[in-house]
Amino acid sequence: MTQSISERDAGAALPRATIRRTGLRSPVVTRLVSAVLVLWSVVTLSFIAVQLAPGDIVSMLIGQQLSTPAIVAAVKQEWGLDAPLYLQYLRYVWRVLHGDFGRSYVLNTDVAPLVLGQLGPTLALTAAAFVVAFVFAVGLATLTAGRRWSSRIASGIELVVTSTPSFWLGILLLFVFSFTLKWFPVAGDRGFASIVLPALSLGLAQGAIVGRVLRKGIERALDEPYALTVRSWGVGEFALRVRHALRHAALPAVTLTGWLFGSLLSGAVITEQVFGRPGIGQVIVDAVVSKDTPVILAIAMLSAAIYVALSTAVDLLYLLLDPRLRDRHVRH
């Protein structure tokens, strides 16, 4: 019997729906598995690095006390250091899976509250620097793309800013705007004014990198046939750049978002030291100097988790913005 049109349409729609679901599900599963592997690798490498670092954890725990074999044995047993390294590693991974990061060797307190209590100021600085990087990149790229001399000047500015270490830029900003002009406080965390200079010193360099990518994308978009069509409609040059070219150029820049936030988060550690801000930076420095293994591993795990979560979200967002990637994945 000849199959009706509706039956044929239903039969064709089912594979298409299945392909659509597969096109989204398969990349999601792949990226989630990759995220888990990255987190596991971070924990493993951090554990190995701490063990290979110079210094003796037991001597640090004993401190100024008289060191005797009995005291050394008691300290090792108390902190689980008498077990083989592989067993210490497995125990640590098991505790992390249950949300337990152990206790600080130096402060003798739970690591999770210690780290999370200092995470807020660091995330606030990172978010402010992200806004600076975004505004700097979008503004400079939109205004100078496709304009010969403006583009060259912008490229020179981006090169200088990118080549300047964030801590040196922070010192320069302090000298000009805090010590000389006295517009902003020198150190501390006292409201909006105290976060302006740290955010600028941290965000400008990263924004310059994203801006270069974004400007190239806008220039390519302005050469596309649709740009000529939009101009024929009487749309102004600025509106063309903001409403049309910027949207098409944003796709390559979106892939840098995860890297950008991760770079800002790691750079915040040094910036906090320069500007005397509270945050996770001082905790990291103290933990590394004293070889406080639980704190070091917890911070490494937390930083990696934030970076992986953002990178995974950006990858999935890119799949939603560009359906061609889903179709390519389905074909393969």
C-alpha positions in Angstrom: 0.0 0.0 0.0 1.3 3.4 -0.9 2.3 5.4 2.2 0.3 8.6 2.8 2.0 12.0 2.8 1.3 12.5 6.5 2.8 9.1 7.3 5.9 10.0 5.3 6.2 13.4 7.0 5.9 11.7 10.4 8.5 9.2 9.5 10.9 11.9 8.4 10.2 14.1 11.4 11.2 11.4 13.8 14.8 11.0 12.5 15.1 14.8 12.4 14.0 15.2 16.0 16.3 12.3 17.0 19.2 14.0 15.2 18.5 17.3 16.8 18.5 15.7 20.3 21.6 13.8 19.5 23.3 16.9 18.1 22.9 18.6 21.4 23.3 15.7 23.8 26.5 14.2 22.4 28.6 17.4 22.7 27.2 18.0 26.2 28.2 14.6 27.4 31.6 14.9 25.7 32.3 18.3 27.4 31.1 17.1 30.8 33.4 14.1 30.7 36.3 16.3 29.6 35.5 18.6 32.6 35.6 15.7 35.0 39.0 14.6 33.6 40.4 18.1 33.8 39.4 18.4 37.5 40.9 15.0 38.3 44.1 16.0 36.5 44.3 19.2 38.5 44.0 17.4 41.8 46.5 14.8 40.8 49.1 17.3 39.5 48.7 19.6 42.5 49.1 16.7 44.9 52.3 15.6 43.1 53.7 19.2 42.9 53.2 19.7 46.7 54.9 16.5 47.5 57.9 17.4 45.3 58.2 20.9 46.7 61.2 21.5 49.1 60.6 21.4 52.8 59.2 18.9 55.3 55.6 19.0 56.3 56.2 17.2 59.6 58.9 19.7 60.7 56.5 22.5 59.8 53.7 21.0 61.9 56.0 20.4 64.9 57.2 24.0 64.7 59.4 25.1 67.6 58.6 22.1 69.7 61.3 19.5 70.6 61.4 17.0 67.8 61.6 13.4 69.0 60.8 10.1 67.2 57.7 9.8 69.3 56.5 13.3 68.5 57.2 12.8 64.8 55.3 9.5 64.8 52.4 11.1 66.7 52.1 14.0 64.2 52.3 11.7 61.2 49.5 9.5 62.6 47.3 12.5 63.5 47.5 14.0 60.0 47.6 10.7 58.1 51.1 11.3 56.9 52.3 7.8 58.0 50.4 6.2 55.1 52.0 5.6 51.7 51.6 8.5 49.2 49.2 6.6 47.0 47.0 6.0 49.9 47.1 9.6 51.0 46.2 10.6 47.4 43.2 8.2 47.3 42.0 9.3 50.7 42.2 12.9 49.6 40.2 12.3 46.4 37.6 10.4 48.3 37.2 13.3 50.8 36.9 15.8 47.9 34.2 13.8 46.3 32.3 14.2 49.6 33.0 17.9 49.9 35.7 17.5 52.6 39.0 19.3 51.9 40.5 18.5 55.2 42.1 20.8 57.8 44.8 23.4 57.4 48.2 22.3 58.7 49.0 25.8 59.9 45.7 27.2 61.1 44.3 23.9 62.3 40.8 24.8 60.9 38.6 23.4 58.2 39.8 24.3 54.7 36.4 24.8 53.0 35.2 27.7 55.2 38.7 29.2 55.2 38.8 29.3 51.4 35.2 30.2 50.7 35.3 33.0 53.2 38.0 34.8 51.2 36.5 33.9 47.8 34.0 36.7 47.7 36.4 39.7 47.4 38.4 37.8 44.7 35.3 37.1 42.7 34.2 40.7 43.0 37.5 41.9 41.7 37.4 39.3 38.9 33.9 40.4 37.9 34.9 44.1 37.9 38.0 43.3 35.8 35.8 41.3 33.4 33.5 44.3 32.9 36.6 46.5 32.2 38.0 44.0 29.7 34.6 43.7 27.9 34.0 47.4 27.7 37.6 48.1 26.5 37.5 45.3 23.9 34.1 46.1 22.5 34.5 49.8 22.5 37.9 50.0 20.9 37.1 47.3 18.3 33.8 48.8 17.3 35.1 52.3 16.9 38.4 51.5 15.0 37.6 48.4 12.9 38.0 49.0 9.2 39.5 52.5 9.7 43.1 52.5 8.6 44.8 54.9 10.9 42.5 54.3 13.9 43.0 50.6 13.5 46.8 51.0 13.6 46.7 53.2 16.6 44.4 50.8 18.4 46.7 47.9 17.5 49.6 49.8 19.0 47.7 50.5 22.2 46.6 46.9 22.5 50.2 45.7 22.0 51.6 48.0 24.7 48.8 47.1 27.2 49.2 43.4 26.5 52.9 43.5 26.9 52.7 45.3 30.3 52.6 43.1 33.4 49.4 43.7 35.4 51.4 44.3 38.6 53.6 46.9 36.9 50.5 48.6 35.5 48.9 48.5 39.0 51.9 50.2 40.5 51.8 52.9 37.8 48.1 53.5 38.4 48.7 53.8 42.1 51.5 56.3 41.6 49.4 58.5 39.3 45.8 58.3 40.7 46.5 57.4 44.3 49.8 59.0 45.4 49.8 62.0 43.0 46.1 62.9 42.2 44.7 61.2 45.3 41.5 60.2 43.5 41.5 56.6 44.8 42.5 54.9 48.0 45.9 53.3 48.1 44.9 49.9 49.6 42.1 48.0 51.2 38.5 47.2 50.3 36.5 50.3 51.1 33.7 50.5 48.5 33.6 51.1 44.8 36.5 53.5 44.7 38.9 50.9 46.0 38.1 48.4 43.3 38.5 50.8 40.3 42.3 50.7 40.0 42.7 47.0 40.6 40.0 46.2 38.0 41.7 48.5 35.5 45.2 47.0 36.0 43.8 43.5 35.8 41.2 43.9 33.0 42.9 46.1 30.4 45.5 43.6 29.3 43.0 40.8 28.8 40.6 43.2 27.1 43.3 44.1 24.6 43.7 40.5 23.6 40.0 40.0 23.1 39.8 43.4 21.3 42.2 42.3 18.7 40.2 39.2 17.9 36.9 41.2 17.9 38.2 43.9 15.6 39.4 41.4 13.0 36.0 39.8 13.1 34.2 43.1 12.7 36.4 43.9 9.7 35.6 40.6 8.1 31.9 41.2 8.8 32.0 44.6 7.2 33.3 43.1 4.0 30.4 40.6 3.7 27.7 41.2 1.1 25.0 41.7 3.7 26.9 44.8 4.9 26.4 46.4 1.5 22.7 45.5 1.6 22.3 47.1 5.1 24.1 50.2 3.9 21.7 50.4 0.9 18.8 50.5 3.4 20.1 53.8 4.7 21.5 52.4 8.0 24.3 54.4 9.5 27.8 53.2 9.9 27.7 53.1 13.7 24.4 51.2 13.7 25.8 48.7 11.1 28.8 48.0 13.3 26.8 47.7 16.6 23.7 45.9 15.4 25.0 43.7 12.7 28.8 43.4 12.4 29.4 43.1 16.1 26.9 40.2 16.4 28.6 38.2 13.7 32.1 39.0 15.0 31.2 38.0 18.5 31.3 34.2 17.8 35.1 33.9 17.8 35.4 36.2 20.8 32.9 34.1 22.8 35.3 31.2 22.7 37.8 33.3 24.6 35.4 34.1 27.5 36.3 31.0 29.5 40.0 31.7 29.1 39.5 35.4 29.9 37.7 34.7 33.2 40.3 32.1 34.2 43.2 34.5 33.4 41.5 37.2 35.4 40.9 34.9 38.4 44.6 33.8 38.4 45.8 37.4 37.9 43.7 38.6 40.8 46.1 36.8 43.2 48.9 39.1 42.3 46.7 42.2 41.9 45.4 41.7 45.5 49.0 41.8 46.8 49.8 45.0 44.9 46.7 46.8 46.2 46.5 45.3 49.6 43.1 43.9 49.0 41.5 41.0 51.0 40.9 37.8 49.1 42.2 34.5 48.2 45.6 35.8 47.1 47.1 36.1 50.6 45.7 32.7 51.5 47.5 31.2 48.5 50.8 32.9 49.3 50.7 31.8 53.0 49.7 28.3 52.0 52.6 27.9 49.5 55.2 29.4 51.9 54.1 27.1 54.7 53.5 24.1 52.4 49.9 23.8 53.7 48.9 21.0 51.4 45.1 20.9 52.2 44.7 24.6 51.5 46.8 24.5 48.3 44.9 21.6 46.9 41.5 23.1 47.8 42.4 26.4 46.1 43.7 24.5 43.0 40.5 22.5 42.9 38.2 25.5 43.3 40.0 27.5 40.7 39.9 24.6 38.2 36.2 24.0 39.0 35.3 27.7 38.2 37.4 27.7 35.1 36.1 24.4 33.8 32.5 25.4 34.6 32.8 28.6 32.6 34.7 27.0 29.7 32.0 24.3 29.4 29.2 26.8 29.6 30.9 28.9 26.8 31.4 25.8 24.6 27.8 24.9 25.0 26.7 28.5 24.3 28.8 28.4 21.2 27.0 25.3 20.0 23.7 27.2 20.5 24.9 30.3 18.6 26.3 28.3 15.7 24.1 25.4 14.6 26.7 24.4 12.0 28.8 22.9 14.8 25.9 20.6 15.9 25.3 19.5 12.3 29.0 18.7 11.9 29.1 16.7 15.1 26.0 14.7 14.0 27.5 13.9 10.6 30.7 12.6 12.3 
